Amino acid sequence: MRKLFAQLIIIVAIAALATVGVVEAREGLWFAEAHITVFTGKIGDVNGDGIVDTGDITKVKRIYFGLDLTTPGADVNGDGFIDTGDITAIKVIYFEP
């Protein structure tokens, strides 16, 4: 049962593009640890205040320059990097009618 559970965790983790690391191998069983970050907020709301505004642009700039730690949803355009492309994506969301 443990092996099946560990395999299920690994499958879910890979599907979610999570980091999966083997913690321990004992008696032929593999125990895995998975870290999954799920962003459930509004796209573009990087600072988590519930609205997309210039505060989110400032937050991405601070993350980009290493002044703040990254937050879930900071990669607004989904390219895998937190950069000026995310600032542009927030501006598009902010200024859409």
N, C-alpha and C positions, 0 to 999 in steps of 0.2 A: 504494500500500500504506500509506503514512504517513497519507494522508487517511482511509482506512478505519479504521486503528488509532486515530486521533484521534477519529473519530466513535464508535467503540466505547467509548473511555474516557469520552466525554461521556455516552453512554447509560447506562453503568454508574454513573457519578457521580450523574446525576440520579435514577436508580432508588434509589440509596442515600442520597438527600438530602444529597449532598456539595456542597462549594464547588468550583465550576469557574470558572477564569479563563483567558482567552486570554493566552498568553504572548507569542506572536509570529506575525505573518502575513507570509509571504514567498513570492513566486512563486505566488500563488494557493492556497497550502496554509496551513491553520490548525494551529497547534501549541497544544495545550491542556495544562493542568496540573490534576490532580484530587487533592483531599485527602479521603480516606475514613477515617473512624474506625469501627472495628468492635469492639463490645464482646463479648468471648467469655467473660466471667466469670459468676458467679452473680448473678442479679437481687437487688439490695439490698446487694451487697458492694461498697460505694463505695470503701473504702480498700484493696481488693485483697488482704486477708489470708486469703481463702478461706472466711470465715464471715460470717454476717449477725448483727451484734450492736450494742451501744450505740456502739461505735467508729465505725460507719458513720453513725449519727445525728450524732455529733460532727463527722464529716467534712463532711456536708451542711450543717450549721450554719456551719462555718468557710468553706465555699464561698459560702454565701448572704450572709454578712457581709463577703465580700471578703478574708478572711484567708488563704485557700488558692486555688490555681488549680483549675478544674474538672477532673474526671477522667472517663474513659469510664464510663458507667453511673450517673453522679450523678443524671441525670434518671430516677429510678426509676419514676415513674408515667407517663412518656412524653408529658407534655403540652408539651414544648418549653421548659420553664422549670425552674430549680433553685430550689425554694422549700419552704415548709412542707408542701405536698402530698407531696413526696418523703420528708420525715421521717415523715409519717403512713403512707405506703406501706411504709417500712422497719419501722415498729412493727407493722404488720399481719403482715408476713413473719416478724418476730422472735417474735411471740407466738402464731403459729398452731401448733396442736397437732402 
